[in-house]
Amino acid sequence: MPVPVPEGAVPKTERSERSPRKNAMATKIDKKIVDYAVKNEGKSKPSEPDNGRPKAEVIQMHERLERPEMLVGSTYKIKTPLSEHALYVTINDVILNQGTEHEQRRPFEIFINSKNMEHFQWIVALTRIVSAVFRKGGDVTFLVEELQAVFDPRGGYFKKGGKYMPSLVAEIGDAIENHMRSIGLLDTPELDEHHRQLIEDKRSELEARVAMSADPGTSGFPEAATLCVKCSTKAVVQLDGCMTCLNCGDSKCG
C-alpha cells in the first residue's frame, strides 16, 4: 500500500537525483590562465616512416665543442706603411658534420704573428676575444663590420689595389671578411651585366683619353682618382661630367 506524501514534500528518490554528485571533484583556480592544452588519453602519435636510415645528429657550433687534433686554415699577409714588419693573420676552421649533407666549415680560432712587438698586447687581446666569439657559435659575421669601423686617429692608408684602410684593425677585419667569403659564410657581391658593361665602357673611354699622358699606377686606376665612399677604393673619376667609380660602378648620376 503506497505511503501518502505530504503536500509540498519531495520524494526521497527525486531529492537524491537533484542533490549534487558527491563523486565530482572541483578544482579552484586562483591564478590567471595563460595557456591550455587538450590531453588525449590513449592516443599515441603516428609513427614517422622509417626509411631504413639512421637519424643523423646535426652538430652545431657551440662553446663546448672540443678542439680537434687538426684544423684546416688559411694565413693572410698584411703589409702596411705603418710598420716595416708584416702581420700574418691565421684563421683555422672546424668542419662540422663532415661527409653529410649538413657539412659546413666554421672559423674556430685566429692567430696574429709579427716581428713588431709594438702592438703585442692588444693583438693578443684581440685574438683571444675573436676566437672566443668564433667558438660561441651563431652568426659571427658581425665581427667584420665592427672591426672595419675602427679608425686610427693618426689617419689611415691605402692598401695594394687602392682600397682605403682607416686603421690596422680595419685591415684585420678585411682579412677576416675575405676568409669568410672563401668558406661561404659571406656572399660575394657581384655586379650585374649592366654595371659590368658600364664600367668597361668607362674604363675604355678613360684609357683612350689619357693613354699618352697618364700613368695608371700599381692599383690599375688613374693616379688622379679619388676615394669611393661605397667600396673604399681610390677609383672615382669624372666622366661625362659625372663622378663614376671604376671599381664598383657607383655613380652620382645613377
C-alpha positions in Angstrom: 0.0 0.0 0.0 1.6 3.4 -1.1 2.6 5.7 1.7 0.8 9.1 1.4 3.2 12.0 0.7 2.5 15.3 2.4 1.7 18.3 0.2 4.9 20.2 -0.8 7.3 17.4 0.1 9.7 16.0 -2.4 10.1 12.2 -2.6 13.4 10.8 -1.5 14.3 9.4 -4.8 13.7 12.7 -6.6 15.6 14.6 -3.9 18.6 12.4 -4.4 18.6 12.9 -8.1 18.5 16.7 -7.6 21.3 16.7 -5.0 24.9 17.4 -6.2 27.1 14.4 -7.0 29.5 13.6 -4.2 32.0 11.9 -6.6 32.6 15.1 -8.7 36.0 16.7 -7.8 36.2 20.5 -8.2 39.5 22.4 -8.5 39.7 26.0 -7.6 41.9 28.1 -9.8 43.5 31.0 -8.0 45.9 32.2 -10.8 45.3 33.7 -14.2 45.0 31.1 -17.0 47.7 31.9 -19.6 47.6 28.7 -21.7 45.7 25.5 -22.1 46.1 22.1 -23.9 43.9 19.2 -24.7 45.0 15.9 -23.2 44.4 12.9 -25.5 44.5 9.8 -23.3 45.1 6.5 -25.0 46.0 8.1 -28.3 49.7 7.9 -29.5 51.4 10.0 -32.1 51.6 8.5 -35.5 55.0 6.9 -36.0 57.2 8.5 -38.6 58.1 6.5 -41.6 61.4 4.6 -41.3 63.4 4.7 -44.5 66.0 2.3 -43.1 68.5 5.1 -42.5 69.6 6.1 -39.0 68.7 9.6 -38.0 71.8 11.9 -38.3 72.6 14.1 -35.4 73.4 17.6 -36.7 76.2 19.2 -34.8 76.1 23.0 -34.4 78.9 25.3 -33.4 78.9 25.9 -29.6 81.4 26.8 -26.9 81.6 23.3 -25.5 82.7 21.8 -28.8 86.2 20.2 -28.2 89.0 21.3 -30.5 90.0 18.6 -32.9 93.7 17.5 -33.1 94.0 19.0 -36.6 92.3 22.1 -38.1 92.5 23.4 -41.6 93.1 27.1 -42.1 94.5 30.0 -44.1 97.1 32.6 -43.5 96.8 36.2 -44.8 99.7 38.6 -45.0 99.1 42.2 -44.0 101.8 44.7 -45.0 101.1 48.3 -44.0 103.1 51.5 -44.3 102.7 51.9 -40.5 105.4 49.3 -39.8 108.4 47.7 -41.6 107.3 44.3 -40.5 104.2 42.5 -41.9 101.4 40.9 -39.9 100.4 37.3 -40.6 96.7 36.5 -39.7 96.0 32.8 -39.5 92.3 31.6 -39.2 91.7 27.9 -38.5 88.4 26.3 -39.3 86.5 23.3 -37.9 84.5 21.1 -40.3 81.1 20.2 -38.8 79.1 17.1 -39.9 81.8 16.1 -42.3 80.6 13.8 -45.1 76.9 14.6 -44.6 74.5 16.9 -46.3 74.8 19.2 -43.3 78.6 19.7 -43.7 79.8 23.2 -43.1 83.0 25.0 -42.4 83.2 27.4 -39.5 86.0 29.6 -38.2 87.3 28.3 -34.8 90.3 30.3 -33.9 92.6 33.2 -35.0 96.3 33.9 -34.5 98.2 37.0 -35.4 102.0 37.0 -35.6 104.5 39.7 -36.3 108.1 40.6 -35.6 106.9 44.0 -34.5 106.3 43.8 -30.7 104.8 47.3 -30.5 101.2 46.0 -30.8 101.7 42.8 -28.9 99.3 43.4 -26.0 96.2 44.5 -28.0 96.9 41.9 -30.7 96.9 39.1 -28.0 93.7 40.5 -26.5 92.0 40.8 -29.9 92.9 37.2 -31.0 91.5 35.8 -27.7 88.3 37.7 -27.9 87.7 37.0 -31.6 88.5 33.3 -31.1 86.0 33.2 -28.2 83.3 34.7 -30.4 84.1 32.1 -33.1 83.7 29.2 -30.7 80.5 30.7 -29.2 78.6 29.9 -32.4 75.8 31.7 -34.1 76.2 34.5 -36.6 79.8 35.7 -36.3 79.8 37.8 -39.5 79.1 41.0 -37.4 82.8 40.9 -36.4 83.8 42.1 -39.9 81.7 45.3 -39.7 82.7 46.0 -36.2 86.5 45.7 -36.9 86.3 47.6 -40.2 84.6 50.5 -38.4 87.7 51.2 -36.2 89.6 54.4 -37.2 93.1 55.4 -36.3 93.3 59.0 -35.0 96.6 59.3 -36.8 94.9 58.5 -40.2 94.6 55.5 -42.4 96.3 54.4 -45.6 95.7 52.8 -49.0 96.4 49.1 -49.3 97.5 47.4 -52.5 94.7 47.7 -55.0 93.7 51.2 -54.0 91.3 50.3 -51.1 91.4 52.6 -48.2 92.0 51.2 -44.7 91.1 53.5 -41.8 93.3 51.5 -39.4 95.3 48.4 -38.9 92.4 46.8 -37.0 90.2 47.5 -40.0 92.6 45.6 -42.3 92.5 42.6 -39.9 88.7 42.8 -40.3 89.2 42.9 -44.1 91.3 39.7 -43.9 88.5 38.0 -41.8 85.9 39.1 -44.3 88.0 37.6 -47.2 88.2 34.4 -45.3 84.5 34.2 -44.5 83.8 34.8 -48.2 86.1 31.9 -49.1 84.3 29.4 -46.8 80.8 30.6 -47.8 79.8 32.4 -44.6 79.5 35.7 -46.6 78.2 36.1 -50.1 80.5 37.7 -52.6 78.7 40.7 -54.2 78.6 40.5 -57.9 77.8 43.3 -60.4 75.0 42.7 -62.9 75.7 42.7 -66.6 74.6 46.3 -67.0 77.0 47.6 -64.3 79.9 45.5 -65.7 79.3 46.8 -69.2 79.1 50.3 -67.9 82.4 50.0 -66.0 84.1 48.5 -69.1 82.8 51.4 -71.3 84.0 54.0 -68.8 87.4 52.3 -68.5 87.9 52.2 -72.3 86.8 55.8 -72.6 89.2 57.0 -69.9 92.1 54.9 -71.2 91.6 56.3 -74.7 91.5 59.9 -73.2 94.7 59.7 -71.1 96.7 56.9 -72.8 99.5 59.2 -73.8 99.9 61.2 -70.6 98.6 59.4 -67.5 100.2 56.6 -65.5 97.7 54.1 -64.2 100.0 53.2 -61.3 100.1 50.0 -59.4 96.4 49.9 -58.5 95.2 49.8 -62.1 93.3 53.1 -61.6 94.4 56.7 -62.6 96.6 58.5 -60.1 94.1 61.4 -60.1 91.3 59.1 -59.0 89.6 59.9 -55.7 88.2 57.7 -52.9 84.9 55.9 -53.5 82.6 56.1 -50.4 80.9 52.8 -51.4 83.8 50.4 -51.9 86.6 52.4 -50.2 88.7 52.2 -53.4 90.6 55.1 -55.0 88.9 54.7 -58.3 86.5 57.6 -58.7 87.0 59.7 -61.9 84.9 62.3 -63.7 83.4 61.1 -66.9 80.8 63.0 -68.9 80.5 65.5 -66.1 79.7 62.8 -63.6 81.8 61.2 -60.8 81.9 57.5 -61.5 83.8 54.7 -59.7 85.7 52.4 -62.0 85.8 49.6 -59.4 82.2 49.2 -58.2 80.3 51.3 -60.8 78.8 53.7 -58.2 77.8 57.0 -59.9 76.3 60.2 -58.7 74.2 60.3 -61.8 72.7 56.9 -61.2 
